[in-house]
Amino acid sequence: MSKRKKTLSVLLTAGLGLSLFSSLPAQAANSAAGTKPNPVQAPNVLAKQPIYLDKSYSFQERAADLVSRMTLEEKASQMNSSSAPAIPRLGVKAYGWWNEALHGVARTQYNPTGNATLLNNTTSYPIDLSLGSTWDPQLMYKEAGMISDEAREVAPENTQDLDYWSPTINLARDPRWGRNDESYGEDPFLTTQIASQFVNGMEGKDMNGKLLPEGDGYLKTVTTIKHYVANNSEVNRLNGSSNVDERSLREYFSAPFKGVVQKANVSSVMTSYNSINGVPGSANVHTMDTLLRQTFGFSGYETSDCDAVFEVSNPGGHNWTPPGWTRPVNQIERTAFSIGAGEDLNCNAGYSDGYSFGNTVPAAISQKIVTPTGTFSENDVDTALIRLFTARMQLGEFDNPNSVPWVKEARKNVPEGTWTNSNDNNAITQTKERLDMARKVAANSLVLLKNNETTQKDGSKGKLLPLKVPASGSFKVAVVGYFANPDNMYLGGYSSNQGSAGVAKFVNAYNGIKNAVTAVNPNAEVTYYKGFTDQGTTAKDLKTVDPAAVEAAKNADVVIVYTGTDNSTADEAGDRHDLALPGAQASLIDQVAKANPNTIAVMETIGQVEVNSFDQDISAMIWSSYNGERKGEGLADVLLGNHNPSGHLPFTWYQSSSQLPAITDYTLRPTGDNPGRTYMYFNGPISYPFGHGLSYSTFKYSNLDISKKNLQANDTFDVSVDVTNSGKTKGDEVVQLYVNTPDAAPELQRPNKRLEGFQKVSLNPGETKTVTMTVKVPDLAFFDEAQNKYVVDQGRYGIQIGTSSADADIQQQGFIKVHGDLKPELSVVTVKPVQEGDKEADVPSRVMYDKGKVVIPQVTVSMNDDSLYGYIYKNNSKSLPEGLNIKYSSNRPDVVSVDDGVIRTIKGGAATITATASYHGVKKSTQFVVYVKQGELDGINVDGKPLAGFSGNQYNYSVQVADGTNTVPQISAISHDSDVKVTVTQATSISGTATIVTKQGDVTQTYKIGFGRAPVSADFKSDTLGNQWSILNEDKNNYSLTTDGLKIATQPGNIADGSIKNMFLQQAAGDWQYETKINLSAKPTGTQEVGLGVYDDQNNYIKVTYGTSYSGQQSLNLIRSIDGGEMLFKTQNLSATNLYLRIVKAGSQYTAYYSTDGSTFRLLNTAPISMANPKIGIIATNGTANAAAPINAVFSYLKNY
């Protein structure tokens, strides 16, 4: 397969009008080294610029204009995430959506297919669960800002591939979850506060979710909260159903998604693999649209998890049968159901069957598949694409880089083009500031679980921490445990790769402790002991405690036993089976502690672990999750007291996994033998409570004040408390506010308590500060399933200020009383606009409108109790409340007018309509774009008859002329819009092309109608070629007809740059199915490829060829190029020297099959492309590289079968 694309010097297809652009180089494919291909340059505007390049229009208006200029095949191609190909004629570059930055920028979608590429030597901060234990949103915000700075610095051109599928905000309801370290904790409120600041910092916003003024209106990056929703059991993630009641779905599982949407206006959401109550997460109207968009107010784009759409119909996945159906959906129908539910982007790498949005959307539209929201059509595709391209516009991709502040800043820090994804980058982006932040976060994340007074080795009594290192003299520290000084530092899921330059900046626990101790006392001895005799280097392999290490520990003044987990314990696709420390690590702690009472246990794990076996023998314990590349410095800062520990547990520390139900049981509240989950519902014994964390200081609480104690359900009140540092050390205290309902009836199953506020406060010794937190009574509501809305319990509420969720840790307590019902207030306004006639056509919404049509907004309003009114989806509406008024306005009334509440399209162009709802003194608004189509024809006639398959935005058509007919068909254009100027040029031969050029405003479109014959079968074992053949770049010295067939010797050359040699072509109009047999002298290597193609010109073709994949394996590859933008549709590993290939043409759909025996053919894939003059061709080439020795390809025949 060709691994590099050519550069266009002249545009042959006029989609936007050649007068607008200089030449546009096409997107190159990618090298294995992970460097970005040669970019498509932004168009140079020579005349009036199109709307999508005009900065006076909004990003959404510009996106609509750009999408309006795409063909259906181009639109579909942009809905695949890895990656969306270039559209050179429009100046659209290839774009990789799949990028990762969970705890540091880590992956970029360099390749056009497959997984995102690991980045080298980027900064790796502590994992999310460690950030959750900081309870410090501001610290999270600062770190995220640094991650996004680095992301811009390493992104291709500083403008591309800037959508990051981070953070993970699923709640850690079960500590056995394989991705527990990716979570911020078990509580929705805490998660919302921390995750919102990750989003704000990454996207270039302030802590209130508003764009920073220094960004000049642009996003720095795009973040994606995932995995929506109720997704944290890896054992069944691809085919399981998370069965939850609506109350749990609202109050718990979706709560952090709602919170981050409303606090940070996040740009993207990833749906999950699992089903929710039997409906796949990627096709779930209730969760994706009714909740996420209409109720929560999300306005960005939704992407599937990678191949989650595939799992919708996969027999080994959900194999989903929609309600009312008698069979599961197929590959085409799943596309319609997913996009119809709200899925805008298809991550299609990993487990795929080869069907993606890119190659199924046209078929799904043609089949008019009826989904719960309406009949699937191009309008659904337009809606999705405008969301996607709005995000790209917001990043500044389509504007001059010098006008985008984030680009300028990145290039100032790292000159453009100097960063490479290899160790040669010398870890240049791991700056001192970022490494210092990694250290600071590591220190702040450490949770001091216990620090009891104990009888120490010398007989004295006291606390081991902070360590008391003498300035001189003998002082021995033993650091025991493999993970203190591992061969390879484990950083957690979705970490970057580190070469020697990056590793040189690592500080592990042993080195961090050694450096810190010897800095105080140069004579101190700090010695490392692995602690195990095993040769293994993973947690599960540490099975045999080394008695010599235990013996050596006896003689140390202080022993630090460092234990941990890694990806052999659990990770993505694999849960923990229990909560035990892997291997014999618990035994190591126990044995060392019994040998030396001056032992401190440090645990760096995926989450909680069982501590009962050694807890009684250890007086000091510290925990963190995977703590970043400077973890050793952060730990040393805490151990020596340079940083007073302030971390608090973001989860309940259960004693044992035996206390928990099956991980696939998503029930939260206690039922039967199930004691419930999380601090809110669990009623069994625990090791440590949610929110627990000690300090070297002591803090006292006093003077609790509740500003109002008798409240109505819509009221707000303040809770204030004085906090005093009563210790001798400066420290940070996390003041935690919990609310409970002590008088609630048991049958209501109210939680034990809920976290409703927290604040981290820094205090000097003796200092007192007043901490005030505001609580809205509506936030204390519970979801009532019978009424399908939130209700506020009337009666008494307990207001607790505590140092954890445990009742024993309540420091101050008061009560309030709430009276009356919650009065609904406007919260969110959304629309699903259509035009007159759409209801009858079952169109659910649209962005592209016809001229002279009334626009029907179909408004939905969500109240603060989550009740919905107005249009929800097809056959599901509820009248707006009495007294609720909606007014509309247009920013361009000459394009779309508003007259007495009636919205009407006037002329071609883009306008934004603002819908403002007013109810009981509260106003909320939303905006939507109305794009009035420009320059599109309403039809084309061929010899007076309508052209089959005509669509206004399909610009290439092939018409078959029957053998024996020599009269060239005549065309005519149909346009009902007098503003459209039409120029028709007739074809002059049967193999010629007629053109229709339309012009309206700044939009010029060219329709091509090619005429040709059907292909003719050929037996290449004959002495002569038929006259149907032409040969592209003929070289007679390198092909011949033999008794075995047409033999072609491969030579350097590529279809994409027009240099391919000896490509045999013949006309191929109409629908047909053709097969060839190929015998090879050797398997192809490098960029060699042999096979069949259908060719219009060097920019427009499909090819099914045997060559090599991007990973270097021999494979069959189905590739399509539209106007120079290549897209890989399928790679199938194959090793053979004899094969049979088939291509079936049905309209604009080309389906490829292959066989190695000539009898059993397997489907490769389908690629849609509209070509005016398709010619079927035989391909045998060395590709762009000359290194591979030529091979001979013998084609026996090309026949209709």
C-alpha positions, 0 to 999 in steps of 0.5 A: 500500500502506498504510504505517502500521498502526492502533492496536487499542483492544480485543482481539477474539480471545482467545488468551491471555485478555482478563483478563490484559491491558489493550488492546494497540496493534498494530504500525505499519508503518514510514516511509521516514525509518527511524523505528520504528513505534508499538510494541506495548506489553508486556502489563499483567498483571491476573491471574496472569501467564502463564509467558512473563512470569514471571521465576521461569522460565528464558528458555527455559521462557518462550519455550516457553510463549509459542510454545505460545500461537501458531497455526501461521500466527503461528509461521511468520511469526516465522521470517522475519527482515525482519521478523517481524510483531507478534502483538498479542494476545500482546504480541509486537512486530514484530522486525527480526532483520537488523542489522549491527555489523561494525565499529560499529553500522551497520544496523537492520531498520526496514522490514518487508521488504527490506534493513536500513536504514543508520544515520546518524552512528554510530561507525565503527571499523577493519574486522575485518582491521585488528583482526586485525592488532592481535593484541590480544583485550583491545583487541577486547573493549573496542571491542566493548563500546563498539559494544554500548553504542552499539547499545543507545542507537540501538536502537528503544526500546532493547529491539528489533532487537538481533540483530547479524549480525556478526562475519565469521569466515571465514578469509582463505585467499585474499586476492582474496576480495571480503570479505577486509577483513571477516575477522580473518585466515587463521589459525583460532587467531588468529581464534578469540581475536579474534572471541571477544572481539568476541562477549563484548564485544558480548553483555555477557560477560566475557572468559571468556564469562560474563555480566557481573554488571552485566547482571543475567542479560541479554544486551546484544546478540546476535551472529552469527558468519558465514558457516558454512562454507567461504565466501570466493569471491564469484564463485560464492557463490550457486551454488558448492560448496566442495569440501573433505575432512573433515580440512580442514573440521574443522581449518581451515574450521569451526575458528574457529566451533567455537572461538568457540562454545566460548570465547564461547557465541555466541548465533547462527550464520549459514549460508552461501550456498554448498554444502559438498561438494554440499549447500547450507549452509542444508540441510546436516545434517552441518555445521549439526547434527552438527558445529555443535550435537552436536560443537561444542555450539552452543545458539543459533539459526541463520539463513540468509544472505539468501535462501540458502534460496531458492538451495537450489531456485533453478535459477540457484542450487544447484537441489539434488537430495537424495540418493535423489531424482530431481529438485530440491526445490521451494519447499515442500520446501526449507523442510522440508529447511532447517528439518529440518537446523537453520535456525531463521530465514529471511533472505528479502530480496534475491534472493527468489522470494517463498517464505519460511518465513513462507508455506511452513511450513504447506504443508510440514507438511501435505505431511509431507515426509520429510527426512534427520532425520525427517518435517517437522512442527510440532515442527520449527517449535516447536524453531526458534521456542523458540531464536529467542524465547529470544534475544529473552527474553535481551535483556530484551524481555519484561520491564519495561525498568526492570528491564533494566540495559542499557536503563537505561544506554542511556537514561541516556546518550541519553534515550529517544526522542531519537535519530533516524536522520538527520543531526539526531541530531548524531552524539551517540553518537560520544562522545569515549571512542568516538572515542578508541578508534577512534584507538587501534585504528587506531594499534594495527592499523598494521603496520610492514612495513619500516623499513630504514636508508637514505641520506636526502635530506641524505646522512645514514644512518638510519631514516625512522621515527619522523619527526624533526620539528624544533620550529621552522624550515622542515620540509616534508612532502608527503602524496601520494595520493588516499586521504590526503584523499579526497572521501568516506572509505571505511570498508569493508564494512558501515559506517554512513552519515555525514551532515555531523555525522558527517563533521565528526568524521572525521580522514583521513590528510592532516589527521591528519598535518598536525595532528600535525606542526604541533602539534610545529612550527607553521612546518612545511608539510604539503601534500597532492597528489592524485598523479593527473590523473584526475577519478575518485574511486575506486581503479580510476580513478586511472590517470595519475600527476601529474608535478607531484606527483612534482616537488613531492615532490622538495623535501619533507623527507619524503614520505608516499605514501598508497595504497588500495583501495575498493569499486571494487576488490572487495566483497561479490559481487565478488572481486579479479582480482589483487593489484595496487594499483588504477590507477597507484598502484604507479607513483606510489609508485615514481616518488615514491620515486625522486624523493625517498629520504625517502619512506614508503609507506602502504597502506590496503587490503582486504588484501595487494597486490603490492609488488615493483615498488617495494619496493626503492626504499622503505625504510619501508612501513606497512600497514593495512586500512580503518582507521576514521573516526579513521585519520588520528590513528592514523597520525600517532601511529605516524609521529611515534612517539607510538605505537610500532607493534605490529601484525602481519600476520594473513595471509601476504603472497604476492608475486603472485596468480599463485602461487595456484590459482583462488579457487574451489579450496578445497584447502589442502594442496599438490597438483601445481602448487598450492603450498598456502595460508596459512603452514601449507602454502604453500611458495613465496616470499613478500613478508612472513610471517604474524605479521610486524610491526616496532617502533621498539624491539628485543626479545630472547628468552631462557630458554625453559622447557617445563614438561614435555617427555615427555607423554601425549596428554591432558597439558597443558604450559606454555611460558615465555620471557623477553622484554626490550625492548633498545631505547630506546622503550617498546613492545609485542611480540607473542610468538608460539608455533608448534608443528610436527611435524618428523619427520612422514611426508610422506604425512601432509601435516602443516602447516609449523607452527601458531600455538598461542598468542600474547601481547601484552606491553608493555615499557619500555626495558630491562624484562624480562617472563616470558611463559607460554602453556599448550598442551593436547596434545589441541589438537595433534591432527589429524583422521583421516578413516579413524577419523572423529576427532582423533588425536595424532601420537606422537613429537617436536614442535617448540616455536617462539617467534618474531616471525613464522611464518617459520623465520628469525624463530624466537627460541627453540626446544625440543622435546617428545615425546608418547606414547600415544593420545588418551583420549576425554574428555567434551566436549559433551552434547546431546539431541533429546528426543521422547515415546513414539510419536514414533519410529514417527511419524518425529518427530526432536525436540520441545519440546511434549509431551502429558500423561502421556507418557514423554519419551525424551531421545535423548542424544548425547555428543561427546568431545574427539576429536570422536567422537560417541556416542548418537543422532545423527539418524534411522538414525544412532546409536552406542552410548554408551561402556561406563562412561558414565552419564547421570542426569536431574533435573527442576526442577519434578517436579510438571510433569515427573517423573523416576523411576528415570531415566524422565522423564514428563509429569504436568500442564500447564506448563514444566519443565527437565530436566538431563541429566548425563553422567559418564565417567572422572571427567568430568561434562558436562550439558545442559538441555532444556525439556519443555513440557506442553501446556495448554488445547488441545482434542483435536478438534471435531465439527460435527454429530457429524463431525470438523472437517476440518483440526483442529489443537489450536493452530489457533483459527479455522475456516470451515465452508461450509454448502450453499445450501438448507440453513438449519439451523445446524450444532451443534458439540461439543468433544473433550478427553481431559484432565479438567483442561481446562475447556470452554465451548461457545457455539453459532452462531445463524445460518448467517453466525454463529460458534460458540465453544469456550473452554478454560481450564487453569491460566493458559492460556485459548484460544478456538476460533471456528467460523464458518459461511457460504456459498460466494461468488457471481459478480457482473457489475458491468455490470448495473443492480443489486448482488446481495443477497450483498453488504454494504458496509463504511462505505458512502458512496453518493456515491463509488461507482456502477454503470456500463456499464463496471462498479462504479466506486469513487472512492478516499477516505481510509480503511484496513482496519486501523483500520476506516475504509475506505469502500465495501469491498464484501464477500460470504461466502466459505466453502469453497475457491474461485478468484475473479477481477476485472478493474480499470480505473484512471483513474490509477496509484496514488500515496502510500498509495492501493491498489486490489484484492481482499481476504479479510476477517474483521475489521479485524484479520484479513485478506489483501489483494492490492492495487495501490499503492506499495511501501515504496521508493515504486515502484508495485507489487502487494503481498500483505499479511496481518494476523493479530490486527492484526499485518501481514506483507508477503508479496510486492511486485512492481513493476508499472506499469499502469492495467488489471489482473486479479487472482485469489485461490485459496483452499485451506483456510487458504492464499490464493494471489494471481495477476495479469495485465495482459492477462487471459490470462497470469497470474503467481503473486504469492505465497501467504499462510496465514491461518485465518479463521472468517468469510472474506468476499471483498471489493473494495478501493479507498482512498486509505489513511491519507494525504489528499495524493493526489488521488482516483482512480477504480477500475472493477471489471468483475466478480468471478467464479469461473473 
